[in-house]
Amino acid sequence: MTDAFLQDAPPASDHITDYDRRHLKTYLRLLDAAADDADWREVAEIVLGLDPSADPDGCRRIHAAHLERARWMTHSGYKDLLIGRDIH
């Protein structure tokens, strides 16, 4: 589970945000789980600290939103980290 507060979805931005920085470890864990074809419910519970049995649709949306942002980081967001851009 992440130590940082988990929103329903990461903030939408074309650059890395403070939220992204706080959740880098979570994003990596989500990417690893996706690469292993892990069941989203298990990932939501273990990585995101959610209870999919209580709100399956909500948990699935939260998982999908964060996985999408994690994938964005691998395609675009990492560039801000590499150049040290401090965008908020």
PDB file of N, CA, C and O in Angstrom:
ATOM      1  N   MET A   1       0.836  -1.172   0.000  1.00  0.00           N
ATOM      2  CA  MET A   1       0.000   0.000   0.000  1.00  0.00           C
ATOM      3  C   MET A   1       0.884   1.239   0.000  1.00  0.00           C
ATOM      4  O   MET A   1       1.967   1.250   0.585  1.00  0.00           O
ATOM      5  N   THR A   2       0.413   2.256  -0.651  1.00  0.00           N
ATOM      6  CA  THR A   2       1.159   3.499  -0.739  1.00  0.00           C
ATOM      7  C   THR A   2       1.055   4.291   0.564  1.00  0.00           C
ATOM      8  O   THR A   2       0.020   4.259   1.230  1.00  0.00           O
ATOM      9  N   ASP A   3       2.115   4.994   0.923  1.00  0.00           N
ATOM     10  CA  ASP A   3       2.098   5.846   2.113  1.00  0.00           C
ATOM     11  C   ASP A   3       1.462   7.200   1.802  1.00  0.00           C
ATOM     12  O   ASP A   3       1.008   7.891   2.714  1.00  0.00           O
ATOM     13  N   ALA A   4       1.425   7.579   0.546  1.00  0.00           N
ATOM     14  CA  ALA A   4       0.859   8.864   0.131  1.00  0.00           C
ATOM     15  C   ALA A   4      -0.644   8.717  -0.103  1.00  0.00           C
ATOM     16  O   ALA A   4      -1.122   7.657  -0.507  1.00  0.00           O
ATOM     17  N   PHE A   5      -1.373   9.790   0.158  1.00  0.00           N
ATOM     18  CA  PHE A   5      -2.815   9.788  -0.041  1.00  0.00           C
ATOM     19  C   PHE A   5      -3.148   9.432  -1.486  1.00  0.00           C
ATOM     20  O   PHE A   5      -2.584   9.996  -2.424  1.00  0.00           O
ATOM     21  N   LEU A   6      -4.063   8.500  -1.650  1.00  0.00           N
ATOM     22  CA  LEU A   6      -4.460   8.025  -2.973  1.00  0.00           C
ATOM     23  C   LEU A   6      -5.752   8.701  -3.402  1.00  0.00           C
ATOM     24  O   LEU A   6      -6.777   8.557  -2.736  1.00  0.00           O
ATOM     25  N   GLN A   7      -5.714   9.426  -4.489  1.00  0.00           N
ATOM     26  CA  GLN A   7      -6.906  10.045  -5.059  1.00  0.00           C
ATOM     27  C   GLN A   7      -7.586   9.042  -5.978  1.00  0.00           C
ATOM     28  O   GLN A   7      -7.003   8.013  -6.322  1.00  0.00           O
ATOM     29  N   ASP A   8      -8.814   9.340  -6.373  1.00  0.00           N
ATOM     30  CA  ASP A   8      -9.522   8.459  -7.306  1.00  0.00           C
ATOM     31  C   ASP A   8      -8.789   8.358  -8.639  1.00  0.00           C
ATOM     32  O   ASP A   8      -8.820   7.319  -9.297  1.00  0.00           O
ATOM     33  N   ALA A   9      -8.136   9.437  -9.026  1.00  0.00           N
ATOM     34  CA  ALA A   9      -7.351   9.459 -10.259  1.00  0.00           C
ATOM     35  C   ALA A   9      -6.214  10.458 -10.084  1.00  0.00           C
ATOM     36  O   ALA A   9      -6.377  11.473  -9.406  1.00  0.00           O
ATOM     37  N   PRO A  10      -5.076  10.179 -10.683  1.00  0.00           N
ATOM     38  CA  PRO A  10      -3.990  11.158 -10.630  1.00  0.00           C
ATOM     39  C   PRO A  10      -4.399  12.435 -11.354  1.00  0.00           C
ATOM     40  O   PRO A  10      -5.205  12.390 -12.283  1.00  0.00           O
ATOM     41  N   PRO A  11      -3.848  13.577 -10.936  1.00  0.00           N
ATOM     42  CA  PRO A  11      -4.161  14.821 -11.644  1.00  0.00           C
ATOM     43  C   PRO A  11      -3.739  14.720 -13.109  1.00  0.00           C
ATOM     44  O   PRO A  11      -2.682  14.173 -13.424  1.00  0.00           O
ATOM     45  N   ALA A  12      -4.566  15.245 -13.986  1.00  0.00           N
ATOM     46  CA  ALA A  12      -4.240  15.257 -15.415  1.00  0.00           C
ATOM     47  C   ALA A  12      -3.259  16.395 -15.685  1.00  0.00           C
ATOM     48  O   ALA A  12      -3.516  17.549 -15.341  1.00  0.00           O
ATOM     49  N   SER A  13      -2.156  16.060 -16.291  1.00  0.00           N
ATOM     50  CA  SER A  13      -1.143  17.054 -16.613  1.00  0.00           C
ATOM     51  C   SER A  13      -0.247  16.496 -17.700  1.00  0.00           C
ATOM     52  O   SER A  13      -0.057  15.285 -17.814  1.00  0.00           O
ATOM     53  N   ASP A  14       0.300  17.400 -18.495  1.00  0.00           N
ATOM     54  CA  ASP A  14       1.268  16.989 -19.513  1.00  0.00           C
ATOM     55  C   ASP A  14       2.674  16.868 -18.932  1.00  0.00           C
ATOM     56  O   ASP A  14       3.614  16.481 -19.627  1.00  0.00           O
ATOM     57  N   HIS A  15       2.805  17.203 -17.652  1.00  0.00           N
ATOM     58  CA  HIS A  15       4.088  17.116 -16.967  1.00  0.00           C
ATOM     59  C   HIS A  15       3.902  16.367 -15.656  1.00  0.00           C
ATOM     60  O   HIS A  15       2.786  16.213 -15.161  1.00  0.00           O
ATOM     61  N   ILE A  16       5.006  15.912 -15.113  1.00  0.00           N
ATOM     62  CA  ILE A  16       4.971  15.216 -13.844  1.00  0.00           C
ATOM     63  C   ILE A  16       4.478  16.177 -12.756  1.00  0.00           C
ATOM     64  O   ILE A  16       4.823  17.358 -12.757  1.00  0.00           O
ATOM     65  N   THR A  17       3.690  15.668 -11.854  1.00  0.00           N
ATOM     66  CA  THR A  17       3.129  16.476 -10.769  1.00  0.00           C
ATOM     67  C   THR A  17       3.715  16.024  -9.437  1.00  0.00           C
ATOM     68  O   THR A  17       4.398  15.004  -9.358  1.00  0.00           O
ATOM     69  N   ASP A  18       3.436  16.801  -8.392  1.00  0.00           N
ATOM     70  CA  ASP A  18       3.854  16.373  -7.053  1.00  0.00           C
ATOM     71  C   ASP A  18       3.214  15.032  -6.706  1.00  0.00           C
ATOM     72  O   ASP A  18       3.841  14.176  -6.082  1.00  0.00           O
ATOM     73  N   TYR A  19       1.959  14.859  -7.117  1.00  0.00           N
ATOM     74  CA  TYR A  19       1.259  13.592  -6.873  1.00  0.00           C
ATOM     75  C   TYR A  19       2.020  12.438  -7.520  1.00  0.00           C
ATOM     76  O   TYR A  19       2.209  11.390  -6.903  1.00  0.00           O
ATOM     77  N   ASP A  20       2.458  12.636  -8.773  1.00  0.00           N
ATOM     78  CA  ASP A  20       3.241  11.607  -9.464  1.00  0.00           C
ATOM     79  C   ASP A  20       4.522  11.297  -8.698  1.00  0.00           C
ATOM     80  O   ASP A  20       4.885  10.132  -8.532  1.00  0.00           O
ATOM     81  N   ARG A  21       5.197  12.328  -8.238  1.00  0.00           N
ATOM     82  CA  ARG A  21       6.446  12.122  -7.497  1.00  0.00           C
ATOM     83  C   ARG A  21       6.203  11.304  -6.229  1.00  0.00           C
ATOM     84  O   ARG A  21       6.996  10.427  -5.885  1.00  0.00           O
ATOM     85  N   ARG A  22       5.106  11.598  -5.541  1.00  0.00           N
ATOM     86  CA  ARG A  22       4.794  10.862  -4.306  1.00  0.00           C
ATOM     87  C   ARG A  22       4.405   9.419  -4.587  1.00  0.00           C
ATOM     88  O   ARG A  22       4.517   8.566  -3.706  1.00  0.00           O
ATOM     89  N   HIS A  23       3.950   9.135  -5.805  1.00  0.00           N
ATOM     90  CA  HIS A  23       3.462   7.793  -6.129  1.00  0.00           C
ATOM     91  C   HIS A  23       4.347   7.025  -7.109  1.00  0.00           C
ATOM     92  O   HIS A  23       3.905   6.040  -7.700  1.00  0.00           O
ATOM     93  N   LEU A  24       5.582   7.463  -7.283  1.00  0.00           N
ATOM     94  CA  LEU A  24       6.471   6.759  -8.215  1.00  0.00           C
ATOM     95  C   LEU A  24       6.605   5.280  -7.864  1.00  0.00           C
ATOM     96  O   LEU A  24       6.542   4.422  -8.744  1.00  0.00           O
ATOM     97  N   LYS A  25       6.785   4.989  -6.606  1.00  0.00           N
ATOM     98  CA  LYS A  25       6.920   3.587  -6.176  1.00  0.00           C
ATOM     99  C   LYS A  25       5.639   2.806  -6.488  1.00  0.00           C
ATOM    100  O   LYS A  25       5.697   1.663  -6.943  1.00  0.00           O
ATOM    101  N   THR A  26       4.506   3.420  -6.245  1.00  0.00           N
ATOM    102  CA  THR A  26       3.216   2.788  -6.554  1.00  0.00           C
ATOM    103  C   THR A  26       3.111   2.517  -8.047  1.00  0.00           C
ATOM    104  O   THR A  26       2.707   1.431  -8.463  1.00  0.00           O
ATOM    105  N   TYR A  27       3.478   3.513  -8.852  1.00  0.00           N
ATOM    106  CA  TYR A  27       3.424   3.330 -10.310  1.00  0.00           C
ATOM    107  C   TYR A  27       4.300   2.161 -10.751  1.00  0.00           C
ATOM    108  O   TYR A  27       3.899   1.360 -11.595  1.00  0.00           O
ATOM    109  N   LEU A  28       5.489   2.069 -10.182  1.00  0.00           N
ATOM    110  CA  LEU A  28       6.379   0.959 -10.542  1.00  0.00           C
ATOM    111  C   LEU A  28       5.768  -0.382 -10.158  1.00  0.00           C
ATOM    112  O   LEU A  28       5.850  -1.348 -10.917  1.00  0.00           O
ATOM    113  N   ARG A  29       5.167  -0.437  -8.999  1.00  0.00           N
ATOM    114  CA  ARG A  29       4.527  -1.682  -8.556  1.00  0.00           C
ATOM    115  C   ARG A  29       3.349  -2.039  -9.464  1.00  0.00           C
ATOM    116  O   ARG A  29       3.133  -3.212  -9.769  1.00  0.00           O
ATOM    117  N   LEU A  30       2.590  -1.036  -9.894  1.00  0.00           N
ATOM    118  CA  LEU A  30       1.477  -1.289 -10.815  1.00  0.00           C
ATOM    119  C   LEU A  30       1.983  -1.820 -12.150  1.00  0.00           C
ATOM    120  O   LEU A  30       1.404  -2.748 -12.715  1.00  0.00           O
ATOM    121  N   LEU A  31       3.059  -1.235 -12.649  1.00  0.00           N
ATOM    122  CA  LEU A  31       3.637  -1.699 -13.920  1.00  0.00           C
ATOM    123  C   LEU A  31       4.164  -3.120 -13.800  1.00  0.00           C
ATOM    124  O   LEU A  31       3.971  -3.932 -14.704  1.00  0.00           O
ATOM    125  N   ASP A  32       4.826  -3.425 -12.695  1.00  0.00           N
ATOM    126  CA  ASP A  32       5.325  -4.794 -12.470  1.00  0.00           C
ATOM    127  C   ASP A  32       4.168  -5.786 -12.428  1.00  0.00           C
ATOM    128  O   ASP A  32       4.238  -6.862 -13.023  1.00  0.00           O
ATOM    129  N   ALA A  33       3.114  -5.417 -11.726  1.00  0.00           N
ATOM    130  CA  ALA A  33       1.952  -6.308 -11.621  1.00  0.00           C
ATOM    131  C   ALA A  33       1.305  -6.519 -12.984  1.00  0.00           C
ATOM    132  O   ALA A  33       0.908  -7.634 -13.321  1.00  0.00           O
ATOM    133  N   ALA A  34       1.201  -5.456 -13.761  1.00  0.00           N
ATOM    134  CA  ALA A  34       0.612  -5.572 -15.102  1.00  0.00           C
ATOM    135  C   ALA A  34       1.469  -6.465 -15.991  1.00  0.00           C
ATOM    136  O   ALA A  34       0.943  -7.272 -16.758  1.00  0.00           O
ATOM    137  N   ALA A  35       2.781  -6.321 -15.888  1.00  0.00           N
ATOM    138  CA  ALA A  35       3.692  -7.154 -16.676  1.00  0.00           C
ATOM    139  C   ALA A  35       3.564  -8.629 -16.298  1.00  0.00           C
ATOM    140  O   ALA A  35       3.787  -9.514 -17.125  1.00  0.00           O
ATOM    141  N   ASP A  36       3.205  -8.882 -15.045  1.00  0.00           N
ATOM    142  CA  ASP A  36       3.014 -10.255 -14.565  1.00  0.00           C
ATOM    143  C   ASP A  36       1.593 -10.755 -14.764  1.00  0.00           C
ATOM    144  O   ASP A  36       1.258 -11.859 -14.335  1.00  0.00           O
ATOM    145  N   ASP A  37       0.750  -9.946 -15.415  1.00  0.00           N
ATOM    146  CA  ASP A  37      -0.665 -10.284 -15.625  1.00  0.00           C
ATOM    147  C   ASP A  37      -1.395 -10.580 -14.316  1.00  0.00           C
ATOM    148  O   ASP A  37      -2.242 -11.471 -14.247  1.00  0.00           O
ATOM    149  N   ALA A  38      -1.053  -9.825 -13.296  1.00  0.00           N
ATOM    150  CA  ALA A  38      -1.710 -10.006 -11.995  1.00  0.00           C
ATOM    151  C   ALA A  38      -3.163  -9.539 -12.081  1.00  0.00           C
ATOM    152  O   ALA A  38      -3.486  -8.618 -12.830  1.00  0.00           O
ATOM    153  N   ASP A  39      -4.018 -10.174 -11.318  1.00  0.00           N
ATOM    154  CA  ASP A  39      -5.422  -9.796 -11.274  1.00  0.00           C
ATOM    155  C   ASP A  39      -5.550  -8.402 -10.666  1.00  0.00           C
ATOM    156  O   ASP A  39      -4.964  -8.131  -9.618  1.00  0.00           O
ATOM    157  N   TRP A  40      -6.304  -7.521 -11.305  1.00  0.00           N
ATOM    158  CA  TRP A  40      -6.423  -6.139 -10.854  1.00  0.00           C
ATOM    159  C   TRP A  40      -6.951  -6.043  -9.420  1.00  0.00           C
ATOM    160  O   TRP A  40      -6.580  -5.130  -8.682  1.00  0.00           O
ATOM    161  N   ARG A  41      -7.812  -6.980  -9.025  1.00  0.00           N
ATOM    162  CA  ARG A  41      -8.366  -6.945  -7.663  1.00  0.00           C
ATOM    163  C   ARG A  41      -7.268  -7.150  -6.616  1.00  0.00           C
ATOM    164  O   ARG A  41      -7.227  -6.461  -5.597  1.00  0.00           O
ATOM    165  N   GLU A  42      -6.392  -8.100  -6.885  1.00  0.00           N
ATOM    166  CA  GLU A  42      -5.284  -8.356  -5.972  1.00  0.00           C
ATOM    167  C   GLU A  42      -4.344  -7.147  -5.916  1.00  0.00           C
ATOM    168  O   GLU A  42      -3.872  -6.767  -4.844  1.00  0.00           O
ATOM    169  N   VAL A  43      -4.084  -6.556  -7.066  1.00  0.00           N
ATOM    170  CA  VAL A  43      -3.211  -5.385  -7.140  1.00  0.00           C
ATOM    171  C   VAL A  43      -3.848  -4.201  -6.416  1.00  0.00           C
ATOM    172  O   VAL A  43      -3.172  -3.474  -5.688  1.00  0.00           O
ATOM    173  N   ALA A  44      -5.150  -4.013  -6.622  1.00  0.00           N
ATOM    174  CA  ALA A  44      -5.848  -2.910  -5.949  1.00  0.00           C
ATOM    175  C   ALA A  44      -5.751  -3.051  -4.440  1.00  0.00           C
ATOM    176  O   ALA A  44      -5.581  -2.064  -3.725  1.00  0.00           O
ATOM    177  N   GLU A  45      -5.860  -4.272  -3.965  1.00  0.00           N
ATOM    178  CA  GLU A  45      -5.802  -4.507  -2.522  1.00  0.00           C
ATOM    179  C   GLU A  45      -4.384  -4.352  -1.968  1.00  0.00           C
ATOM    180  O   GLU A  45      -4.165  -3.650  -0.981  1.00  0.00           O
ATOM    181  N   ILE A  46      -3.431  -5.016  -2.615  1.00  0.00           N
ATOM    182  CA  ILE A  46      -2.065  -5.047  -2.090  1.00  0.00           C
ATOM    183  C   ILE A  46      -1.311  -3.739  -2.350  1.00  0.00           C
ATOM    184  O   ILE A  46      -0.673  -3.197  -1.448  1.00  0.00           O
ATOM    185  N   VAL A  47      -1.387  -3.248  -3.560  1.00  0.00           N
ATOM    186  CA  VAL A  47      -0.598  -2.065  -3.933  1.00  0.00           C
ATOM    187  C   VAL A  47      -1.303  -0.763  -3.567  1.00  0.00           C
ATOM    188  O   VAL A  47      -0.675   0.176  -3.078  1.00  0.00           O
ATOM    189  N   LEU A  48      -2.617  -0.713  -3.806  1.00  0.00           N
ATOM    190  CA  LEU A  48      -3.338   0.546  -3.597  1.00  0.00           C
ATOM    191  C   LEU A  48      -4.052   0.622  -2.252  1.00  0.00           C
ATOM    192  O   LEU A  48      -4.536   1.686  -1.865  1.00  0.00           O
ATOM    193  N   GLY A  49      -4.119  -0.492  -1.544  1.00  0.00           N
ATOM    194  CA  GLY A  49      -4.761  -0.489  -0.237  1.00  0.00           C
ATOM    195  C   GLY A  49      -6.270  -0.349  -0.295  1.00  0.00           C
ATOM    196  O   GLY A  49      -6.882   0.185   0.631  1.00  0.00           O
ATOM    197  N   LEU A  50      -6.877  -0.825  -1.376  1.00  0.00           N
ATOM    198  CA  LEU A  50      -8.320  -0.724  -1.574  1.00  0.00           C
ATOM    199  C   LEU A  50      -9.001  -2.048  -1.258  1.00  0.00           C
ATOM    200  O   LEU A  50      -8.344  -3.081  -1.126  1.00  0.00           O
ATOM    201  N   ASP A  51     -10.315  -2.007  -1.138  1.00  0.00           N
ATOM    202  CA  ASP A  51     -11.094  -3.218  -0.881  1.00  0.00           C
ATOM    203  C   ASP A  51     -12.040  -3.457  -2.057  1.00  0.00           C
ATOM    204  O   ASP A  51     -13.168  -2.964  -2.052  1.00  0.00           O
ATOM    205  N   PRO A  52     -11.590  -4.207  -3.062  1.00  0.00           N
ATOM    206  CA  PRO A  52     -12.406  -4.441  -4.247  1.00  0.00           C
ATOM    207  C   PRO A  52     -13.728  -5.149  -3.960  1.00  0.00           C
ATOM    208  O   PRO A  52     -14.673  -5.014  -4.737  1.00  0.00           O
ATOM    209  N   SER A  53     -13.815  -5.898  -2.867  1.00  0.00           N
ATOM    210  CA  SER A  53     -15.080  -6.574  -2.568  1.00  0.00           C
ATOM    211  C   SER A  53     -16.143  -5.571  -2.103  1.00  0.00           C
ATOM    212  O   SER A  53     -17.338  -5.824  -2.256  1.00  0.00           O
ATOM    213  N   ALA A  54     -15.726  -4.463  -1.550  1.00  0.00           N
ATOM    214  CA  ALA A  54     -16.666  -3.446  -1.070  1.00  0.00           C
ATOM    215  C   ALA A  54     -17.160  -2.538  -2.193  1.00  0.00           C
ATOM    216  O   ALA A  54     -18.315  -2.113  -2.186  1.00  0.00           O
ATOM    217  N   ASP A  55     -16.285  -2.240  -3.163  1.00  0.00           N
ATOM    218  CA  ASP A  55     -16.649  -1.340  -4.274  1.00  0.00           C
ATOM    219  C   ASP A  55     -15.868  -1.753  -5.521  1.00  0.00           C
ATOM    220  O   ASP A  55     -14.901  -1.090  -5.894  1.00  0.00           O
ATOM    221  N   PRO A  56     -16.284  -2.843  -6.165  1.00  0.00           N
ATOM    222  CA  PRO A  56     -15.512  -3.341  -7.304  1.00  0.00           C
ATOM    223  C   PRO A  56     -15.377  -2.337  -8.450  1.00  0.00           C
ATOM    224  O   PRO A  56     -14.297  -2.194  -9.023  1.00  0.00           O
ATOM    225  N   ASP A  57     -16.462  -1.644  -8.784  1.00  0.00           N
ATOM    226  CA  ASP A  57     -16.394  -0.698  -9.907  1.00  0.00           C
ATOM    227  C   ASP A  57     -15.482   0.484  -9.589  1.00  0.00           C
ATOM    228  O   ASP A  57     -14.670   0.892 -10.419  1.00  0.00           O
ATOM    229  N   GLY A  58     -15.623   1.027  -8.390  1.00  0.00           N
ATOM    230  CA  GLY A  58     -14.779   2.149  -7.986  1.00  0.00           C
ATOM    231  C   GLY A  58     -13.316   1.767  -7.918  1.00  0.00           C
ATOM    232  O   GLY A  58     -12.452   2.510  -8.383  1.00  0.00           O
ATOM    233  N   CYS A  59     -13.037   0.615  -7.343  1.00  0.00           N
ATOM    234  CA  CYS A  59     -11.657   0.146  -7.233  1.00  0.00           C
ATOM    235  C   CYS A  59     -11.050  -0.116  -8.604  1.00  0.00           C
ATOM    236  O   CYS A  59      -9.877   0.172  -8.845  1.00  0.00           O
ATOM    237  N   ARG A  60     -11.855  -0.659  -9.486  1.00  0.00           N
ATOM    238  CA  ARG A  60     -11.352  -0.922 -10.848  1.00  0.00           C
ATOM    239  C   ARG A  60     -11.000   0.390 -11.547  1.00  0.00           C
ATOM    240  O   ARG A  60      -9.982   0.474 -12.235  1.00  0.00           O
ATOM    241  N   ARG A  61     -11.842   1.419 -11.373  1.00  0.00           N
ATOM    242  CA  ARG A  61     -11.563   2.727 -11.986  1.00  0.00           C
ATOM    243  C   ARG A  61     -10.291   3.346 -11.403  1.00  0.00           C
ATOM    244  O   ARG A  61      -9.467   3.891 -12.137  1.00  0.00           O
ATOM    245  N   ILE A  62     -10.138   3.259 -10.090  1.00  0.00           N
ATOM    246  CA  ILE A  62      -8.949   3.820  -9.449  1.00  0.00           C
ATOM    247  C   ILE A  62      -7.693   3.088  -9.933  1.00  0.00           C
ATOM    248  O   ILE A  62      -6.687   3.713 -10.266  1.00  0.00           O
ATOM    249  N   HIS A  63      -7.769   1.774  -9.964  1.00  0.00           N
ATOM    250  CA  HIS A  63      -6.638   0.979 -10.455  1.00  0.00           C
ATOM    251  C   HIS A  63      -6.308   1.352 -11.892  1.00  0.00           C
ATOM    252  O   HIS A  63      -5.145   1.593 -12.218  1.00  0.00           O
ATOM    253  N   ALA A  64      -7.315   1.402 -12.753  1.00  0.00           N
ATOM    254  CA  ALA A  64      -7.093   1.701 -14.174  1.00  0.00           C
ATOM    255  C   ALA A  64      -6.506   3.096 -14.361  1.00  0.00           C
ATOM    256  O   ALA A  64      -5.611   3.282 -15.186  1.00  0.00           O
ATOM    257  N   ALA A  65      -6.996   4.075 -13.610  1.00  0.00           N
ATOM    258  CA  ALA A  65      -6.509   5.448 -13.742  1.00  0.00           C
ATOM    259  C   ALA A  65      -5.037   5.549 -13.347  1.00  0.00           C
ATOM    260  O   ALA A  65      -4.253   6.230 -14.008  1.00  0.00           O
ATOM    261  N   HIS A  66      -4.674   4.870 -12.275  1.00  0.00           N
ATOM    262  CA  HIS A  66      -3.288   4.926 -11.825  1.00  0.00           C
ATOM    263  C   HIS A  66      -2.361   4.107 -12.730  1.00  0.00           C
ATOM    264  O   HIS A  66      -1.213   4.490 -12.953  1.00  0.00           O
ATOM    265  N   LEU A  67      -2.850   3.006 -13.238  1.00  0.00           N
ATOM    266  CA  LEU A  67      -2.040   2.234 -14.186  1.00  0.00           C
ATOM    267  C   LEU A  67      -1.833   3.026 -15.473  1.00  0.00           C
ATOM    268  O   LEU A  67      -0.746   3.005 -16.051  1.00  0.00           O
ATOM    269  N   GLU A  68      -2.861   3.715 -15.916  1.00  0.00           N
ATOM    270  CA  GLU A  68      -2.732   4.551 -17.122  1.00  0.00           C
ATOM    271  C   GLU A  68      -1.677   5.636 -16.903  1.00  0.00           C
ATOM    272  O   GLU A  68      -0.849   5.889 -17.778  1.00  0.00           O
ATOM    273  N   ARG A  69      -1.710   6.277 -15.730  1.00  0.00           N
ATOM    274  CA  ARG A  69      -0.726   7.323 -15.439  1.00  0.00           C
ATOM    275  C   ARG A  69       0.669   6.708 -15.328  1.00  0.00           C
ATOM    276  O   ARG A  69       1.644   7.310 -15.778  1.00  0.00           O
ATOM    277  N   ALA A  70       0.772   5.544 -14.747  1.00  0.00           N
ATOM    278  CA  ALA A  70       2.066   4.868 -14.658  1.00  0.00           C
ATOM    279  C   ALA A  70       2.615   4.591 -16.060  1.00  0.00           C
ATOM    280  O   ALA A  70       3.809   4.759 -16.309  1.00  0.00           O
ATOM    281  N   ARG A  71       1.759   4.176 -16.950  1.00  0.00           N
ATOM    282  CA  ARG A  71       2.192   3.931 -18.337  1.00  0.00           C
ATOM    283  C   ARG A  71       2.588   5.233 -19.020  1.00  0.00           C
ATOM    284  O   ARG A  71       3.543   5.262 -19.795  1.00  0.00           O
ATOM    285  N   TRP A  72       1.859   6.313 -18.736  1.00  0.00           N
ATOM    286  CA  TRP A  72       2.221   7.621 -19.282  1.00  0.00           C
ATOM    287  C   TRP A  72       3.630   8.006 -18.822  1.00  0.00           C
ATOM    288  O   TRP A  72       4.418   8.558 -19.590  1.00  0.00           O
ATOM    289  N   MET A  73       3.929   7.704 -17.557  1.00  0.00           N
ATOM    290  CA  MET A  73       5.253   8.027 -17.028  1.00  0.00           C
ATOM    291  C   MET A  73       6.351   7.325 -17.823  1.00  0.00           C
ATOM    292  O   MET A  73       7.434   7.883 -18.002  1.00  0.00           O
ATOM    293  N   THR A  74       6.087   6.117 -18.298  1.00  0.00           N
ATOM    294  CA  THR A  74       7.109   5.382 -19.042  1.00  0.00           C
ATOM    295  C   THR A  74       7.296   5.914 -20.456  1.00  0.00           C
ATOM    296  O   THR A  74       8.329   5.680 -21.083  1.00  0.00           O
ATOM    297  N   HIS A  75       6.296   6.627 -20.953  1.00  0.00           N
ATOM    298  CA  HIS A  75       6.368   7.155 -22.322  1.00  0.00           C
ATOM    299  C   HIS A  75       6.734   8.631 -22.369  1.00  0.00           C
ATOM    300  O   HIS A  75       7.417   9.063 -23.298  1.00  0.00           O
ATOM    301  N   SER A  76       6.299   9.409 -21.394  1.00  0.00           N
ATOM    302  CA  SER A  76       6.496  10.857 -21.442  1.00  0.00           C
ATOM    303  C   SER A  76       7.007  11.449 -20.136  1.00  0.00           C
ATOM    304  O   SER A  76       7.969  12.216 -20.135  1.00  0.00           O
ATOM    305  N   GLY A  77       6.381  11.104 -19.044  1.00  0.00           N
ATOM    306  CA  GLY A  77       6.666  11.738 -17.769  1.00  0.00           C
ATOM    307  C   GLY A  77       8.093  11.586 -17.292  1.00  0.00           C
ATOM    308  O   GLY A  77       8.622  12.471 -16.619  1.00  0.00           O
ATOM    309  N   TYR A  78       8.716  10.485 -17.631  1.00  0.00           N
ATOM    310  CA  TYR A  78      10.086  10.244 -17.185  1.00  0.00           C
ATOM    311  C   TYR A  78      11.032  11.335 -17.665  1.00  0.00           C
ATOM    312  O   TYR A  78      12.062  11.588 -17.039  1.00  0.00           O
ATOM    313  N   LYS A  79      10.685  11.984 -18.778  1.00  0.00           N
ATOM    314  CA  LYS A  79      11.559  13.032 -19.332  1.00  0.00           C
ATOM    315  C   LYS A  79      11.720  14.175 -18.343  1.00  0.00           C
ATOM    316  O   LYS A  79      12.808  14.735 -18.212  1.00  0.00           O
ATOM    317  N   ASP A  80      10.637  14.530 -17.640  1.00  0.00           N
ATOM    318  CA  ASP A  80      10.728  15.575 -16.623  1.00  0.00           C
ATOM    319  C   ASP A  80      11.682  15.160 -15.510  1.00  0.00           C
ATOM    320  O   ASP A  80      12.425  15.992 -14.989  1.00  0.00           O
ATOM    321  N   LEU A  81      11.668  13.899 -15.149  1.00  0.00           N
ATOM    322  CA  LEU A  81      12.588  13.407 -14.108  1.00  0.00           C
ATOM    323  C   LEU A  81      14.039  13.484 -14.595  1.00  0.00           C
ATOM    324  O   LEU A  81      14.932  13.864 -13.838  1.00  0.00           O
ATOM    325  N   LEU A  82      14.267  13.125 -15.846  1.00  0.00           N
ATOM    326  CA  LEU A  82      15.624  13.091 -16.374  1.00  0.00           C
ATOM    327  C   LEU A  82      16.254  14.477 -16.489  1.00  0.00           C
ATOM    328  O   LEU A  82      17.450  14.649 -16.252  1.00  0.00           O
ATOM    329  N   ILE A  83      15.446  15.449 -16.849  1.00  0.00           N
ATOM    330  CA  ILE A  83      15.996  16.797 -16.996  1.00  0.00           C
ATOM    331  C   ILE A  83      15.874  17.613 -15.714  1.00  0.00           C
ATOM    332  O   ILE A  83      16.305  18.765 -15.649  1.00  0.00           O
ATOM    333  N   GLY A  84      15.278  16.995 -14.699  1.00  0.00           N
ATOM    334  CA  GLY A  84      15.155  17.677 -13.416  1.00  0.00           C
ATOM    335  C   GLY A  84      14.133  18.785 -13.426  1.00  0.00           C
ATOM    336  O   GLY A  84      14.209  19.702 -12.607  1.00  0.00           O
ATOM    337  N   ARG A  85      13.188  18.725 -14.325  1.00  0.00           N
ATOM    338  CA  ARG A  85      12.164  19.766 -14.409  1.00  0.00           C
ATOM    339  C   ARG A  85      11.305  19.714 -13.163  1.00  0.00           C
ATOM    340  O   ARG A  85      10.835  18.653 -12.751  1.00  0.00           O
ATOM    341  N   ASP A  86      11.112  20.865 -12.582  1.00  0.00           N
ATOM    342  CA  ASP A  86      10.309  20.968 -11.367  1.00  0.00           C
ATOM    343  C   ASP A  86       8.958  21.581 -11.717  1.00  0.00           C
ATOM    344  O   ASP A  86       8.691  22.737 -11.387  1.00  0.00           O
ATOM    345  N   ILE A  87       8.116  20.815 -12.377  1.00  0.00           N
ATOM    346  CA  ILE A  87       6.791  21.263 -12.799  1.00  0.00           C
ATOM    347  C   ILE A  87       5.786  20.816 -11.759  1.00  0.00           C
ATOM    348  O   ILE A  87       5.849  19.680 -11.288  1.00  0.00           O
ATOM    349  N   HIS A  88       4.887  21.662 -11.405  1.00  0.00           N
ATOM    350  CA  HIS A  88       3.841  21.291 -10.439  1.00  0.00           C
ATOM    351  C   HIS A  88       2.539  21.444 -11.110  1.00  0.00           C
ATOM    352  O   HIS A  88       1.498  21.191 -10.503  1.00  0.00           O
TER     353      HIS A  88
END
